[in-house]
Structures are given as structure tokens and as C-alpha cells.
Amino acid sequence: MEEFNDYLDFEKPIAELESKMEAIRRLSDENQGLNIASEVSKLEAKLTKEIEKIYTRLTPWQVVQVARHVKRPHSLDYINALFEGFIEFSGDRQFGDDKAVIGGLARFNGQPVVVIGQEKGHDLETRIRHNFGSAFPEGYRKAIRLMDMADRFGLPIITFVDTAGAYPDVEAEERGQAEAIARAIQRSTTLAVPFIACVIGEGGSGGAIAIATANRVLMMQNAVYSVISPEGCAGIVWRVADDDTKRKAAESMKVTAGDLKKLGVIDEIIPEPLGGAHRDPQAAIKAAGETIQRHLKSLEQLSPHALRESRKERFLNIRP
């Protein structure tokens, strides 16, 4: 069972029910003759109803919290589960290697592809190693290097988007952060191979678009995708990022998958297990893999020219 502090604020009723179930199971372990099947069955039914009640009524701000959940599967989880023979490429051949961006060659259902993902990490050590998924310029230049290779050898590109945004410090700007992002977007528009992007957690600002200027943009049900975080928006508009202004910002910005599908920003919403991807990562990853495969199959019917032109038109036609 998860620790209580892994639960989000609005998941308190879920936490209490699971805590009761765990207490009953411990009591049964201590008293071997105790029959708890009936009581556990009742609690499980009540738990399912509570999860369904909460997760079918999530507010935009609650969706933001789910997208950032510490137990949510990240890019490496998707890569390890869906791809075979992954060979990671390191470095941008200019400055160094950025572990916030992971990419390389792999096989997807037996087909050679190039896969790129933004990795946040799961614990303190890996989060620091991957800089919490916020890339430096060399991370985006690594992505461009991989795009070049995919284009040269005719390999489809699959990306997993999960970042609060590109890293905003002075050194990143000195090394050309904006230029690196712009070049990644520019290179994406010229690719002659199928390109599928999947927003699996946070899709933040240009740091996300740099690897999401794709033929198909997919989005997990409880992911978010926006030009700025709700906290950042609240700080700019209301000069303070408290609970009230963050909620208002999330609602106004239309960050959820449902809103973005209506606006034509994304192409398909990938359903998550009841209670979010963090409750059943394997099921969420499986659903993503099946959806990616379906779109990849349809894109392979298009010519290189059609792939380029449809990708350009897709983004030029997005209107507020």
C-alpha cells in the first residue's frame, strides 16, 4: 500500500478507505482464524465507487495535480515497457549530455524507430540526475540530432512529453535555450518520416512543443498541456499564486485533454485506468502503446511530402 503522503489532497476519502482495508488485513494476519472476506469485499466496492466519484468530476486544477503525481509513469517507464533493444544516445556533439532528454534507437512492435522522451525521475536521486525533466539547450540539440538520424534512415519518431518547461536559468540562456527550442520545432516541420508525440504528464511551454511538433499529438486522459503553468499564469495575472488563483488559471487556460481535443490542439485522448495512471501504470502504458501503434500504421500510408505538409498544416490551422 502507498504511504499516506502519496495521496493528493482531494484523494483523502480514498486514502482513508485503503487505510481501513490495510488495518483489517493486518488484523487478519495476527488472528489467523478471523474471516475478513466479507468486510474487505464491502470496502473494495465502496472504494471503487469513491474513486469513480472523484475521478469523473476532476476540476482542471485537480487534473494538474494528477499529471504531476509522484507515482505517475514517466518516459523511461513507457520506453522500457513498449520498446525492445533500446540503445540510448548521449550528448549533442556541441556541449554535453542532458539527462532530462532521453533518446535513441529501439524497436516498437518489431519496427525500428527513434524514441525521445523527457524524463523527470521517480525519487530524489533520479530527479536530480534528470533535472526534474527540465532540459538545457543540449537536451534539445540531442533531440535534433536524433531527428536528423531518423530522417536520414527513414525511421518513424515517437516522443513522450513530460516537462514543466525548459530549464530557465542564466547558463541555459547563455547556451542558447530559445534558439535550441526554435531549431527543434523548425527541424520537426521538415521531417519526411512519421512523427507521433504523446503527452504523458505535463506538457509545459516551448519545452514541450520542441518535441511535440508532430503529425499526431496524443494525450493521456489526466495529462495537461499549456503555454505556462497555472502557478506562472496566476503570478502574472493576479500577482499571487495561491490556491484560488491557481484554480482560476487552470480553468481559464484550458489545460486538460478534453478542452484541448475540442480546440484541435491534440488528436486523441488516451483513457487512463480508474483513479489515474499512477494507480495502474501497466494498464496506462499498454493503452498508450496500442494507440500509438494505430496512428503509426495510418501515417505509414502517407508519402514523405504528405507527412511534411500535413504536419505544417496541422499547426498552422490551430486557431484560438
ChimeraX attribute file (.defattr): number of C-alpha atoms within 10 A of each C-alpha:
attribute: neighborCount
match mode: 1-to-1
recipient: residues
	/A:1	8
	/A:2	11
	/A:3	8
	/A:4	13
	/A:5	8
	/A:6	12
	/A:7	17
	/A:8	15
	/A:9	11
	/A:10	13
	/A:11	16
	/A:12	12
	/A:13	15
	/A:14	19
	/A:15	21
	/A:16	13
	/A:17	16
	/A:18	18
	/A:19	16
	/A:20	13
	/A:21	21
	/A:22	14
	/A:23	12
	/A:24	17
	/A:25	16
	/A:26	11
	/A:27	13
	/A:28	15
	/A:29	11
	/A:30	10
	/A:31	10
	/A:32	8
	/A:33	8
	/A:34	12
	/A:35	10
	/A:36	13
	/A:37	11
	/A:38	9
	/A:39	11
	/A:40	16
	/A:41	12
	/A:42	11
	/A:43	15
	/A:44	15
	/A:45	10
	/A:46	14
	/A:47	19
	/A:48	13
	/A:49	13
	/A:50	16
	/A:51	16
	/A:52	13
	/A:53	12
	/A:54	16
	/A:55	19
	/A:56	10
	/A:57	10
	/A:58	14
	/A:59	15
	/A:60	25
	/A:61	21
	/A:62	18
	/A:63	23
	/A:64	23
	/A:65	19
	/A:66	25
	/A:67	28
	/A:68	20
	/A:69	17
	/A:70	17
	/A:71	18
	/A:72	19
	/A:73	24
	/A:74	23
	/A:75	28
	/A:76	18
	/A:77	15
	/A:78	20
	/A:79	22
	/A:80	11
	/A:81	13
	/A:82	18
	/A:83	19
	/A:84	16
	/A:85	13
	/A:86	19
	/A:87	13
	/A:88	13
	/A:89	16
	/A:90	16
	/A:91	17
	/A:92	19
	/A:93	11
	/A:94	9
	/A:95	12
	/A:96	15
	/A:97	19
	/A:98	23
	/A:99	25
	/A:100	27
	/A:101	31
	/A:102	25
	/A:103	27
	/A:104	22
	/A:105	22
	/A:106	20
	/A:107	16
	/A:108	21
	/A:109	12
	/A:110	10
	/A:111	11
	/A:112	19
	/A:113	22
	/A:114	25
	/A:115	31
	/A:116	27
	/A:117	28
	/A:118	30
	/A:119	28
	/A:120	29
	/A:121	22
	/A:122	16
	/A:123	12
	/A:124	10
	/A:125	10
	/A:126	14
	/A:127	16
	/A:128	15
	/A:129	16
	/A:130	21
	/A:131	19
	/A:132	23
	/A:133	30
	/A:134	24
	/A:135	27
	/A:136	28
	/A:137	27
	/A:138	26
	/A:139	28
	/A:140	27
	/A:141	26
	/A:142	27
	/A:143	29
	/A:144	23
	/A:145	19
	/A:146	21
	/A:147	26
	/A:148	15
	/A:149	15
	/A:150	24
	/A:151	19
	/A:152	12
	/A:153	10
	/A:154	17
	/A:155	20
	/A:156	23
	/A:157	24
	/A:158	24
	/A:159	26
	/A:160	30
	/A:161	33
	/A:162	31
	/A:163	29
	/A:164	26
	/A:165	22
	/A:166	24
	/A:167	20
	/A:168	13
	/A:169	10
	/A:170	10
	/A:171	12
	/A:172	16
	/A:173	15
	/A:174	10
	/A:175	14
	/A:176	15
	/A:177	24
	/A:178	17
	/A:179	14
	/A:180	23
	/A:181	26
	/A:182	17
	/A:183	15
	/A:184	25
	/A:185	20
	/A:186	14
	/A:187	18
	/A:188	26
	/A:189	21
	/A:190	17
	/A:191	25
	/A:192	22
	/A:193	26
	/A:194	29
	/A:195	31
	/A:196	24
	/A:197	26
	/A:198	30
	/A:199	30
	/A:200	32
	/A:201	31
	/A:202	28
	/A:203	29
	/A:204	23
	/A:205	17
	/A:206	21
	/A:207	30
	/A:208	27
	/A:209	22
	/A:210	23
	/A:211	30
	/A:212	25
	/A:213	23
	/A:214	28
	/A:215	27
	/A:216	24
	/A:217	23
	/A:218	27
	/A:219	30
	/A:220	25
	/A:221	23
	/A:222	29
	/A:223	28
	/A:224	32
	/A:225	30
	/A:226	21
	/A:227	18
	/A:228	18
	/A:229	23
	/A:230	24
	/A:231	17
	/A:232	15
	/A:233	21
	/A:234	22
	/A:235	16
	/A:236	11
	/A:237	11
	/A:238	13
	/A:239	11
	/A:240	15
	/A:241	18
	/A:242	12
	/A:243	11
	/A:244	11
	/A:245	19
	/A:246	22
	/A:247	19
	/A:248	16
	/A:249	24
	/A:250	24
	/A:251	16
	/A:252	12
	/A:253	18
	/A:254	17
	/A:255	26
	/A:256	24
	/A:257	26
	/A:258	16
	/A:259	16
	/A:260	20
	/A:261	16
	/A:262	11
	/A:263	14
	/A:264	16
	/A:265	20
	/A:266	22
	/A:267	17
	/A:268	20
	/A:269	21
	/A:270	23
	/A:271	17
	/A:272	22
	/A:273	15
	/A:274	16
	/A:275	20
	/A:276	22
	/A:277	26
	/A:278	20
	/A:279	16
	/A:280	16
	/A:281	19
	/A:282	16
	/A:283	15
	/A:284	24
	/A:285	24
	/A:286	15
	/A:287	16
	/A:288	22
	/A:289	20
	/A:290	13
	/A:291	17
	/A:292	20
	/A:293	14
	/A:294	10
	/A:295	19
	/A:296	19
	/A:297	11
	/A:298	10
	/A:299	20
	/A:300	14
	/A:301	11
	/A:302	15
	/A:303	13
	/A:304	18
	/A:305	13
	/A:306	14
	/A:307	22
	/A:308	21
	/A:309	16
	/A:310	17
	/A:311	22
	/A:312	17
	/A:313	12
	/A:314	16
	/A:315	15
	/A:316	9
	/A:317	10
	/A:318	11
	/A:319	8
	/A:320	6
